[in-house]
């Protein structure tokens, strides 16, 4: 019903909440991610998303603004190497580092903007391994699986994994399609399979699950897409 800056810590050992320092910007429909250092980054807001990206530092116990971020509600926040964070929304993908945001240029994101939704619990991505993510892009009625991967040398790259057999309404003009919200990505590490729960409008709007073989992390070299096997095992987590 409104934006809030209140934050709390939850302790599973005691099943209790305690007060934490407040966000600098009151938010609603924001997204958060944590890097390996334990810092937590927050971006997005329905009512006022102009404040940008802020960070909670566990050493100081406070939030502070660290970059401009994206003017969006429920953007995707992806933890990268070091203290770099990728913020993605629609066809926009930026990397925030040391207070500076850099645009990641990708024709794939231009052709297939990242599927957006109202509900944070249905964010359309899965962490395949460290710094490697699977997400869904959509253009008109066509949707694809994309891989966003942070290469140690070349930085953040985007590649296409597969086409999805989806027939969705083209609601990009309003920023969201009702049937888009039925789409999720999840994985089975043991069977090395990727599953996409989606909706086929031509099939009476019935939910279906599509299965794919586990993809390798992908990067671009000299404009040519190449795949390399990466050990995932216990690293892979939802």
ZIJOBEL-V457017 format. One record per pair of residues at least 6 apart in sequence whose C-alpha atoms are under 6 Angstrom apart, sorted by the first residue. I is the first residue (numbers start at 1). J is the second residue. D is the distance in whole Angstrom. If there is no record, write none. Layout:
# ZIJOBEL-V457017
i=I j=J d=D
i=I j=J d=D
This chain:
# ZIJOBEL-V457017
i=3 j=26 d=5
i=3 j=27 d=4
i=3 j=28 d=5
i=4 j=26 d=4
i=4 j=27 d=5
i=5 j=22 d=5
i=5 j=23 d=5
i=5 j=26 d=4
i=6 j=22 d=5
i=7 j=20 d=5
i=7 j=22 d=6
i=8 j=18 d=6
i=8 j=19 d=5
i=8 j=20 d=5
i=9 j=17 d=5
i=9 j=18 d=5
i=10 j=16 d=6
i=10 j=17 d=4
i=21 j=62 d=6
i=23 j=63 d=6
i=27 j=45 d=5
i=28 j=45 d=5
i=28 j=46 d=5
i=29 j=45 d=5
i=29 j=46 d=6
i=29 j=73 d=6
i=29 j=74 d=6
i=30 j=43 d=6
i=30 j=44 d=4
i=30 j=45 d=5
i=30 j=74 d=5
i=31 j=42 d=6
i=31 j=43 d=6
i=31 j=74 d=5
i=32 j=41 d=5
i=32 j=42 d=4
i=33 j=40 d=6
i=33 j=41 d=5
i=33 j=77 d=6
i=34 j=40 d=4
i=35 j=79 d=6
i=39 j=56 d=6
i=39 j=57 d=5
i=40 j=55 d=5
i=40 j=56 d=5
i=41 j=54 d=6
i=41 j=55 d=4
i=42 j=53 d=6
i=42 j=54 d=5
i=43 j=52 d=6
i=43 j=53 d=5
i=44 j=72 d=5
i=44 j=73 d=5
i=44 j=74 d=6
i=45 j=73 d=5
i=46 j=73 d=5
i=49 j=71 d=5
i=49 j=72 d=6
i=50 j=71 d=5
i=52 j=68 d=4
i=52 j=69 d=4
i=53 j=65 d=6
i=53 j=66 d=6
i=53 j=67 d=5
i=53 j=68 d=6
i=53 j=69 d=5
i=54 j=64 d=5
i=54 j=65 d=4
i=54 j=66 d=5
i=55 j=63 d=5
i=55 j=64 d=5
i=56 j=62 d=6
i=56 j=63 d=4
i=66 j=99 d=5
i=67 j=99 d=5
i=67 j=100 d=6
i=75 j=88 d=6
i=75 j=89 d=5
i=76 j=87 d=6
i=76 j=88 d=5
i=77 j=86 d=6
i=77 j=87 d=5
i=78 j=85 d=6
i=78 j=86 d=5
i=79 j=85 d=5
i=80 j=131 d=5
i=84 j=96 d=6
i=84 j=97 d=5
i=85 j=95 d=6
i=85 j=96 d=5
i=86 j=94 d=6
i=86 j=95 d=4
i=87 j=93 d=6
i=87 j=94 d=5
i=90 j=113 d=5
i=90 j=114 d=5
i=91 j=109 d=5
i=91 j=110 d=5
i=91 j=113 d=4
i=93 j=104 d=5
i=94 j=101 d=6
i=94 j=102 d=5
i=94 j=103 d=4
i=94 j=104 d=6
i=95 j=101 d=5
i=95 j=102 d=5
i=112 j=137 d=5
i=112 j=138 d=5
i=112 j=139 d=5
i=113 j=137 d=5
i=113 j=138 d=6
i=114 j=136 d=6
i=114 j=137 d=4
i=115 j=136 d=6
i=115 j=137 d=5
i=115 j=138 d=6
i=117 j=181 d=6
i=124 j=135 d=5
i=124 j=184 d=5
i=125 j=134 d=5
i=125 j=135 d=4
i=125 j=185 d=6
i=126 j=133 d=6
i=126 j=134 d=5
i=126 j=238 d=6
i=127 j=133 d=5
i=128 j=236 d=5
i=129 j=232 d=6
i=129 j=235 d=6
i=129 j=236 d=5
i=131 j=149 d=6
i=131 j=150 d=5
i=132 j=148 d=6
i=132 j=149 d=4
i=133 j=147 d=6
i=133 j=148 d=5
i=134 j=146 d=6
i=134 j=147 d=5
i=135 j=145 d=6
i=135 j=146 d=5
i=136 j=144 d=6
i=136 j=145 d=5
i=136 j=146 d=6
i=137 j=143 d=6
i=137 j=144 d=5
i=140 j=170 d=5
i=141 j=167 d=5
i=141 j=168 d=4
i=141 j=169 d=6
i=141 j=170 d=6
i=143 j=164 d=5
i=144 j=162 d=6
i=144 j=163 d=4
i=144 j=164 d=5
i=145 j=161 d=5
i=145 j=162 d=5
i=146 j=159 d=6
i=146 j=160 d=5
i=146 j=161 d=6
i=147 j=158 d=6
i=147 j=159 d=5
i=148 j=157 d=6
i=148 j=158 d=5
i=149 j=156 d=6
i=149 j=157 d=5
i=150 j=156 d=4
i=166 j=200 d=6
i=167 j=200 d=6
i=167 j=201 d=6
i=171 j=177 d=5
i=182 j=198 d=6
i=183 j=197 d=5
i=183 j=198 d=4
i=184 j=196 d=6
i=184 j=197 d=5
i=185 j=195 d=6
i=185 j=196 d=5
i=186 j=195 d=5
i=187 j=193 d=6
i=187 j=194 d=4
i=187 j=195 d=6
i=192 j=214 d=5
i=193 j=212 d=6
i=193 j=213 d=5
i=193 j=214 d=5
i=194 j=211 d=6
i=194 j=212 d=5
i=194 j=214 d=6
i=195 j=210 d=6
i=195 j=211 d=5
i=196 j=209 d=6
i=196 j=210 d=5
i=197 j=208 d=6
i=197 j=209 d=4
i=198 j=207 d=6
i=198 j=208 d=6
i=199 j=205 d=6
i=199 j=206 d=6
i=199 j=207 d=5
i=199 j=208 d=6
i=216 j=228 d=6
i=216 j=229 d=5
i=218 j=227 d=5
